[in-house]
């Protein structure tokens, strides 16, 4: 299934795409698409309602919000593609590089991305996002880890490189600015993604392709990332994991590096997971 949330920021309603791609309103079936729904019988109720064929259509043109409401945490994996590590001059990590983004960074897939005040190095990163569907702690194997995955979405892990790398070494403050995590348009349930390690990821800025990679090039795959994280923190239903980005970020380009500016347009897509489009504004 492809789950989404529609409506004004803070007032989104749950929805699901039918077999023809029309969004259908789930307000009468479930309260929201959140950790409680993913951990309980909510997905089964959505499937039954969709099969019943009586869900009302969502009005055309409604804003699409982030497909997961109120994630408890957004956990990120850095330098998880060998070509991205190389372009930034970093050694290939022996273990996953872990950092956090503030959950308040999560916005809709087509919402405006804001360049922070005093920023000179706002960057883009297309990433496969993993959404957790059951509590994960001290997992022993990859099969156990994959059983905790509810589904997948597109994430743009927007980053301010000066804040991240030149202001005391704390990555989080270059990652947690407002609007720095467009997510969606859909949460695609795990049963519809045959192999999360065989997806193409692409990102364009002002129509120019900047990133074009495949999840098969991850240093640590989805199963290992979930297993590994479960030994350092408890992953809860509704949590989001950004699994890293391939080469092509502004940081890795020749000078003058094409960092994002007001008026730029960023387009992001992953095979089977939909597309995003953000206009860049100024905070």
Secondary structure, 3 states (H helix, E strand, C coil): CEEEEECCCCCCEEEEECCCCCEEECCCCCCCCCHHHHHCCHHHHHHHHHHHCCCCECCCCCCEECCCCCCCCEEEEECCEHHHHHHCCCCCCCCCEEEEECHHHEECCCCCEEECCCCCCEECCEEEEEEECCCECCCCCHHHHHCCEEEEEEEEECEEHHHHHCCCCCHHHHCCCCCCEEECCCEEEHHHCCCCCCCEEEEEECCEEEEEEEHHHECCCHHHHHHHHCCCCCECCCCEEECCCCCCCHHHCCCCCCCCCCCCEEEEEECCCEEEEEEEEEC
